[in-house]
Amino acid sequence: MKKLSVFAAVSALALTLAGCGSSAAPAASEANPVVGDWELTKVTATVPGEEPAEMNPEENASLFGDKGYYTFNEDGTGSLNIYEGDTVASTDGTWTNDGDTYTFTGASGDELVVTYDKSADTLTREYTDDSADAQYSAITFVYTRKK
């Protein structure tokens, strides 16, 4: 009977500990510091002939079609999640890195390149448009790690 009580106590403890898992995004590792979720927190846009201006990502999402977040998984997969109104459109893909440059390739083959800044723990994506009719000649998107 005593053995049965000890077994029951150990089993209960094991089940309790198994239920304590975290639903948080995977932690970044030294080898893959971008692992986790990254949300758009800053947009800087340059109108041709003017100085760059910081824009609120929430208020200007419709201008850039980008108000969302990246997810980078440890296994080299990930997703780009963009809000369309109150819903999220998710594009799955894979990512690779070359130093501090990470390339996210969506299922359609489109590539988005971001640069990781270790000191600021941010990802930055640059967009430039040199065409004569460009509304913006440059846009910088900055993503910070979701807590």
C-alpha positions in Angstrom: 0.0 0.0 0.0 2.9 2.3 0.8 4.4 1.7 -2.6 1.1 2.5 -4.3 0.9 5.9 -2.4 4.5 6.8 -3.4 3.8 5.8 -7.0 0.5 7.9 -7.0 2.4 10.9 -5.6 5.2 10.7 -8.2 2.7 10.3 -11.0 0.7 13.3 -9.8 3.9 15.4 -9.6 4.9 14.4 -13.1 1.5 15.3 -14.5 1.6 18.6 -12.7 5.0 19.5 -14.1 4.0 18.4 -17.6 1.1 20.8 -17.5 3.5 23.8 -16.8 4.7 24.1 -20.3 5.0 27.6 -21.8 3.0 28.8 -24.7 5.5 31.6 -25.3 7.4 31.8 -28.6 10.6 29.8 -28.8 13.6 31.5 -27.2 16.3 32.9 -29.4 19.5 31.0 -29.4 23.1 32.3 -29.8 23.2 30.5 -33.3 19.7 31.8 -34.3 19.0 35.1 -32.5 15.9 35.9 -34.6 13.9 32.9 -33.4 10.7 34.1 -32.0 7.9 36.6 -32.9 8.7 40.1 -34.2 6.2 42.9 -34.4 6.3 46.0 -36.5 6.9 49.0 -34.2 8.4 51.8 -36.4 8.1 53.0 -39.9 10.2 55.7 -41.4 9.3 57.0 -44.9 11.0 59.4 -47.2 9.1 61.4 -49.8 11.3 62.2 -52.8 13.1 65.5 -52.1 12.1 65.6 -48.4 13.7 64.5 -45.1 12.6 61.1 -43.7 9.6 61.2 -41.4 8.6 58.6 -38.8 5.1 57.3 -39.2 2.8 55.4 -36.8 2.6 51.7 -38.1 -1.0 51.4 -36.7 -2.3 54.5 -38.3 -0.5 54.1 -41.7 -0.9 50.3 -42.2 -3.1 50.8 -45.3 -0.4 52.9 -47.0 2.3 50.2 -46.7 0.2 47.0 -46.5 2.3 46.1 -43.6 1.0 46.0 -40.0 1.9 42.7 -38.6 4.7 40.4 -37.4 7.2 37.8 -38.4 7.6 34.5 -36.7 11.0 32.7 -37.1 11.1 29.1 -35.8 14.2 27.3 -34.8 13.8 24.7 -37.6 14.2 27.4 -40.4 10.4 27.8 -41.0 8.4 30.8 -40.2 5.5 33.1 -41.2 4.8 36.6 -42.1 1.5 37.7 -40.6 -0.2 40.8 -41.9 -3.4 42.3 -40.6 -6.1 42.9 -43.1 -8.6 44.9 -41.0 -9.2 42.8 -37.9 -8.1 39.5 -39.5 -4.5 38.2 -40.0 -3.3 36.9 -43.3 -0.5 34.5 -42.8 2.2 33.5 -45.3 4.2 30.5 -44.3 7.8 30.1 -45.6 11.4 29.4 -44.7 14.2 31.6 -43.6 18.0 31.5 -44.1 20.7 33.7 -42.8 24.0 35.1 -43.9 25.6 36.8 -40.9 23.2 39.4 -39.6 21.0 39.3 -42.8 18.0 37.0 -42.8 16.0 36.2 -45.9 12.4 35.1 -45.5 11.0 33.2 -48.5 7.3 32.9 -48.7 5.5 29.9 -50.3 5.0 32.0 -53.5 8.8 32.4 -53.7 8.8 36.1 -52.8 11.8 37.1 -50.6 11.9 39.7 -47.9 15.3 40.5 -46.4 15.7 41.8 -42.9 18.9 42.8 -41.0 19.3 41.8 -37.3 20.8 44.4 -35.0 22.1 42.5 -31.9 22.7 45.6 -29.8 19.1 46.9 -30.3 17.6 43.4 -30.7 15.6 44.6 -33.7 15.0 43.5 -37.3 15.0 46.1 -40.1 13.6 45.8 -43.6 14.5 48.5 -46.2 12.4 49.3 -49.2 13.6 51.7 -51.9 11.8 52.9 -55.1 13.8 55.0 -57.6 11.0 55.4 -60.1 10.0 58.9 -61.1 6.4 58.5 -59.9 7.3 57.0 -56.5 5.2 58.2 -53.6 8.0 57.2 -51.2 11.7 56.8 -52.3 12.5 54.8 -49.2 10.7 53.1 -46.3 12.3 51.5 -43.3 10.4 49.0 -41.3 11.7 48.2 -37.8 10.5 45.1 -35.9 11.0 44.4 -32.2 10.7 41.1 -30.4 7.3 40.4 -29.0 7.2 39.9 -25.3 
